[in-house]
Amino acid sequence: MPRPSSRISGIVPSGKDGWEVHFAAWTRKEAGEDIIMLSVGDHDFDTPSETIEACVTAVRGSNHHYTPLPGLPRLRQAMAAASSACTGVETTPDQVIATPGGQAALYAAVQAVLDQGDHAIVVAPYYATYPNTFSAAGASFTVVETPAEDGFQPRADMIRSALKPNTRAILINTPNNPTGAVYSRERLEQLAEICREHDLWLLSDEVYWTLGGGEHVSPRSLPGMAERTLVINSMSKSHGMTGWRMGWLTGPQDMITLLINLNLVTTYGLPAFISIACAEALENRYGVKDIAERYAARRTVFLDAVHGMNDVTVRGSEGGMYVMLDVSAVEPDDEKFAWALLDKEQVGVMPGSSFGEAAAGHIRISLCQPEPVLREAAARLRRFASTYRREAA
Ligand SMILES: Cc1ncc(COP(=O)(O)O)c(C=O)c1O
């Protein structure tokens, strides 16, 4: 075939080592072994039935045609209302644009603010697609870690020292995947100050905003930030709709108007019946409370079961769908730990180092399993940690 573009060839999947453990666990489970999978971040339950019914009604109701590029008016209205609740800033429909999932909102945000050769700062540990989303825009980026000892909270001094003359944006994610950290108001205020001082965009990934436990603080609500913040949102986590592929981006109206042109050449609008189902799910908050309570209960169950385990320290783990455990006192090499845990106790987890340096020596536990399974996983982990130390001694 003729030569592919360097743009497409440059998008190289990352996090290979972590996924190797996941795929090995998956293969063994498929072969019939009693493997507990705590490596994936997809719900173990279906989309709420009210949302499914809304979609069935919509698809039977002849909603089979093109939709407006930025989203159906009813959907934009519902998304704007959700953004008002999420960000604490009154949001109008022309300040949001519908996208096929949070990932596409992230892609749109990066395309919107970075030119080829521009630089961004990515706060780590981060969601696996972040680096390649910048590469796809021809932009460079610097990864700034959040220290584990600091509960994976962002540090303004570290971000400041990574700034370059061509830095245009900072990307953060709270509640965080993979650490479960929920960034404090104080740290977000410090980040906002940097953005204002250096005239930067803040790309704020808030797809886990309903799973944070307490009050969600969006940096968009901080002084002078609404005009320079693009918020990534999604139906995937909050509404139990990962496979429906619906998300949205919120930002200044002028930027959103420009982004309609991106939809012109990419999505050309979203499926009508899915848009209607999503609008109804947003309007009625189908599943939101139930899903949030379910993950909160699972987190409590798992952390209680881990509590008191010698040499295993919980870090972050305040929100989202994950728990982060520092296992370095048992085995400093997190990848070795994950492989041994799979071999000895049939539990599949993600090695922390696949999410960046700050998470080295950690493992990420997904809470996408029912409570009894999480209890059993914690028991296996406890047995593993104590025998691993004995055997090593
Ligand atoms: C932090 C974060 N952002 C964005 C996404 C993308 O979600 P989606 O494209 O399903 O909306 C995910 C998915 O796991 C995520 O964890």
Ligand as a Chemical Component Dictionary entry (heavy atoms), coordinates in Angstrom:
data_LIG
# 
_chem_comp.id                   LIG 
_chem_comp.type                 NON-POLYMER 
_chem_comp.pdbx_formal_charge   0 
_chem_comp.three_letter_code    LIG 
# 
loop_
_chem_comp_atom.comp_id 
_chem_comp_atom.atom_id 
_chem_comp_atom.alt_atom_id 
_chem_comp_atom.type_symbol 
_chem_comp_atom.charge 
_chem_comp_atom.model_Cartn_x 
_chem_comp_atom.model_Cartn_y 
_chem_comp_atom.model_Cartn_z 
_chem_comp_atom.pdbx_ordinal 
LIG C1 C1 C 0 -10.633 9.628  32.741 1  
LIG C2 C2 C 0 -11.396 9.187  31.548 2  
LIG N1 N1 N 0 -11.687 10.079 30.607 3  
LIG C3 C3 C 0 -12.369 9.744  29.504 4  
LIG C4 C4 C 0 -12.783 8.443  29.313 5  
LIG C5 C5 C 0 -13.516 8.130  28.058 6  
LIG O1 O1 O 0 -14.797 7.697  28.307 7  
LIG P1 P1 P 0 -15.885 7.534  27.172 8  
LIG O2 O2 O 0 -15.226 7.741  25.839 9  
LIG O3 O3 O 0 -16.434 6.142  27.330 10 
LIG O4 O4 O 0 -16.917 8.544  27.458 11 
LIG C6 C6 C 0 -12.498 7.464  30.275 12 
LIG C7 C7 C 0 -12.899 6.063  30.092 13 
LIG O5 O5 O 0 -12.549 5.154  30.807 14 
LIG C8 C8 C 0 -11.784 7.847  31.436 15 
LIG O6 O6 O 0 -11.478 6.977  32.392 16 
# 
loop_
_chem_comp_bond.comp_id 
_chem_comp_bond.atom_id_1 
_chem_comp_bond.atom_id_2 
_chem_comp_bond.value_order 
_chem_comp_bond.pdbx_ordinal 
LIG C1 C2 SING 1  
LIG C2 N1 SING 2  
LIG C2 C8 DOUB 3  
LIG N1 C3 DOUB 4  
LIG C3 C4 SING 5  
LIG C4 C5 SING 6  
LIG C4 C6 DOUB 7  
LIG C5 O1 SING 8  
LIG O1 P1 SING 9  
LIG P1 O2 DOUB 10 
LIG P1 O3 SING 11 
LIG P1 O4 SING 12 
LIG C6 C7 SING 13 
LIG C6 C8 SING 14 
LIG C7 O5 DOUB 15 
LIG C8 O6 SING 16 
# 
